[in-house]
């Protein structure tokens, strides 16, 4: 029942200033995700302050994962 706009808002807020771009690239409704459920696929592009700063990007992704679980009850697939 969560609109994709709300999902994207939570992702933007959680990802922090390194998130340079976010877009929805797929939506799936069907038996694989269950009745009344929807699966959204998002593409996130980060621009870290320093080249090779994978740890900062991973930290931001973990914050995004935790936020969508906590605030929206989302399941990460």
TAMO-V268262 format. One record per residue. N is the residue number from 1. RES is the residue in three letters. BURIAL is b if it has 9 or more other ideal C-beta (glycine too) atoms within 8 Angstrom, else e. D_FIRST is the distance of its C-alpha to the first C-alpha in whole Angstrom. Layout:
BEGIN
N:RES:BURIAL:D_FIRST
N:RES:BURIAL:D_FIRST
END
This chain:
BEGIN
1:UNK:e:0
2:UNK:e:4
3:UNK:e:6
4:UNK:b:9
5:UNK:e:12
6:UNK:b:10
7:UNK:b:11
8:UNK:b:14
9:UNK:e:15
10:UNK:b:15
11:UNK:b:17
12:UNK:b:19
13:UNK:e:20
14:UNK:b:21
15:UNK:b:23
16:UNK:e:25
17:UNK:e:28
18:UNK:b:29
19:UNK:b:26
20:UNK:e:27
21:UNK:e:25
22:UNK:b:21
23:UNK:e:19
24:UNK:b:17
25:UNK:e:19
26:UNK:e:17
27:UNK:b:14
28:UNK:b:14
29:UNK:e:12
30:UNK:e:15
31:UNK:e:17
32:UNK:e:17
33:UNK:b:14
34:UNK:e:13
35:UNK:e:12
36:UNK:e:8
37:UNK:e:8
38:UNK:e:9
39:UNK:b:11
40:UNK:b:12
41:UNK:b:16
42:UNK:b:17
43:UNK:b:21
44:UNK:b:22
45:UNK:e:26
46:UNK:b:28
47:UNK:e:31
48:UNK:b:33
49:UNK:e:36
50:UNK:e:38
51:UNK:e:39
52:UNK:e:38
53:UNK:b:36
54:UNK:e:33
55:UNK:e:33
56:UNK:b:32
57:UNK:b:29
58:UNK:e:28
59:UNK:e:28
60:UNK:b:25
61:UNK:b:23
62:UNK:e:23
63:UNK:b:22
64:UNK:b:19
65:UNK:b:19
66:UNK:b:19
67:UNK:b:17
68:UNK:b:14
69:UNK:b:14
70:UNK:e:15
71:UNK:e:13
72:UNK:b:10
73:UNK:e:11
74:UNK:e:11
75:UNK:e:13
76:UNK:e:16
77:UNK:e:18
END
